[in-house]
């Protein structure tokens, strides 16, 4: 109990110290510490796909370590880049902005390099938003839609920690199509497929899984 109490007090003090150093708090209500905590040390990735049926293209915009995969003729192709600090392009921006990377984490803390929020990593007034240590600036890829395209998967890193693109596509195809005839099954609910995927990969014991199957999905 004493250790838990001490850790809680340390965490609260750490939040207070970090808030003192952030200009973002000038625009927030200082009485609302919850807002301040969320604004400074919380973030969110984003992965978006937009389909243009007229020109037969699909646009993927990604910021963070979520991922988009497209299935063509049963083959899973990754169509977005995971923004991790160890990536050469990401590491170059991080070091140019005055940051550093240790064991795959920025400043030894955050294990992704693009996100919304996380304002404590976006404090250099001499840099544009795109060049900050952490940026929300998306990377955009374009794919052509043709008769070979079956479906698109957009998911956060908790899924991809457990399944590679091909495994995810195989799981979904097995639910969508009759394996004997190759024709689509009747009355298949996408929500049910996703539910079954979650059940198949979520950690059964969070203390014995080394974090795999425990992350956001």
HURARA-V899507 format. One record per residue. RES is the residue in one letter. PSI is psi in radians with two decimals (none if undefined). D_FIRST is the distance of its C-alpha to the first C-alpha in whole Angstrom. Layout:
((RES;PSI;D_FIRST) (RES;PSI;D_FIRST))
This chain:
((X;-0.71;0) (X;-0.69;4) (X;-0.73;5) (X;-0.74;5) (X;-0.74;6) (X;-0.74;9) (X;-0.72;10) (X;-0.75;11) (X;-0.70;12) (X;-0.73;14) (X;-0.75;15) (X;-0.72;17) (X;-0.66;18) (X;-0.74;20) (X;-0.73;21) (X;-0.77;23) (X;-0.70;24) (X;-0.62;26) (X;-0.62;27) (X;-0.51;29) (X;0.08;31) (X;2.15;32) (X;-0.38;36) (X;-0.44;35) (X;-0.26;33) (X;-0.48;36) (X;0.08;37) (X;2.77;34) (X;1.96;33) (X;-0.32;31) (X;-0.32;29) (X;1.50;28) (X;-0.48;25) (X;-0.77;25) (X;-0.72;28) (X;-0.75;28) (X;-0.79;25) (X;-0.74;27) (X;-0.55;30) (X;-0.77;29) (X;0.27;26) (X;2.49;27) (X;3.08;30) (X;2.38;32) (X;2.98;35) (X;2.36;38) (X;2.14;41) (X;2.43;44) (X;2.38;47) (X;2.16;50) (X;2.19;53) (X;1.75;57) (X;-0.48;59) (X;-0.82;62) (X;0.18;62) (X;0.78;60) (X;2.65;57) (X;2.30;53) (X;2.30;51) (X;2.20;48) (X;2.17;46) (X;2.38;42) (X;1.79;40) (X;-2.81;37) (X;0.34;36) (X;2.98;37) (X;2.55;40) (X;2.41;43) (X;2.40;45) (X;2.39;49) (X;2.10;50) (X;2.06;54) (X;0.68;56) (X;-0.05;53) (X;2.28;52) (X;2.15;49) (X;2.20;49) (X;2.20;46) (X;0.31;48) (X;2.85;45) (X;2.29;43) (X;2.14;39) (X;1.59;38) (X;2.56;36) (X;-0.46;36) (X;-0.23;38) (X;2.38;41) (X;-0.79;44) (X;-0.76;45) (X;-0.75;41) (X;-0.65;40) (X;-0.78;44) (X;-0.71;43) (X;-0.82;39) (X;-0.63;40) (X;-0.48;43) (X;0.05;41) (X;0.09;39) (X;-3.10;36) (X;2.83;35) (X;2.29;34) (X;2.17;32) (X;0.73;31) (X;0.25;32) (X;2.40;30) (X;2.25;32) (X;0.43;30) (X;0.24;28) (X;-1.13;26) (X;2.26;28) (X;0.43;30) (X;2.84;33) (X;0.00;36) (X;2.43;37) (X;2.83;35) (X;2.69;35) (X;-2.53;33) (X;0.83;31) (X;-0.34;33) (X;-0.30;31) (X;0.20;33) (X;0.79;36) (X;-0.01;37) (X;1.90;40) (X;-0.23;43) (X;-0.06;45) (X;2.57;45) (X;2.89;46) (X;-0.60;43) (X;-0.47;44) (X;0.11;44) (X;2.83;40) (X;-0.82;37) (X;2.32;36) (X;2.62;39) (X;0.03;39) (X;2.17;43) (X;2.73;44) (X;2.27;46) (X;2.29;49) (X;2.65;50) (X;2.33;53) (X;2.55;55) (X;2.36;58) (X;2.20;58) (X;-3.02;60) (X;-0.25;61) (X;-0.31;59) (X;2.17;55) (X;-0.89;54) (X;2.93;50) (X;2.42;48) (X;2.23;44) (X;2.08;42) (X;2.75;38) (X;3.09;35) (X;-0.38;33) (X;-0.60;31) (X;-0.82;34) (X;-0.23;36) (X;-0.46;33) (X;-0.54;34) (X;2.43;38) (X;2.95;41) (X;-0.72;43) (X;-0.72;46) (X;-0.70;43) (X;-0.76;42) (X;-0.74;46) (X;-0.75;47) (X;-0.81;44) (X;-0.74;46) (X;-0.66;49) (X;-0.46;49) (X;-0.53;48) (X;-0.62;50) (X;2.56;53) (X;2.14;55) (X;-0.36;55) (X;-0.79;58) (X;-0.46;60) (X;-0.03;58) (X;2.70;59) (X;2.50;56) (X;2.70;54) (X;2.55;55) (X;0.69;52) (X;2.22;50) (X;2.19;47) (X;-0.70;45) (X;-0.61;42) (X;-0.67;42) (X;-0.78;42) (X;-0.72;39) (X;-0.78;37) (X;-0.59;38) (X;-0.80;38) (X;-0.80;34) (X;-0.54;34) (X;-0.35;35) (X;-0.23;33) (X;2.50;30) (X;2.32;27) (X;-0.50;27) (X;1.84;23) (X;-0.31;21) (X;-0.20;20) (X;0.33;23) (X;0.08;25) (X;0.52;25) (X;-0.28;24) (X;2.24;28) (X;0.16;28) (X;-0.17;25) (X;3.02;26) (X;2.39;28) (X;none;31))
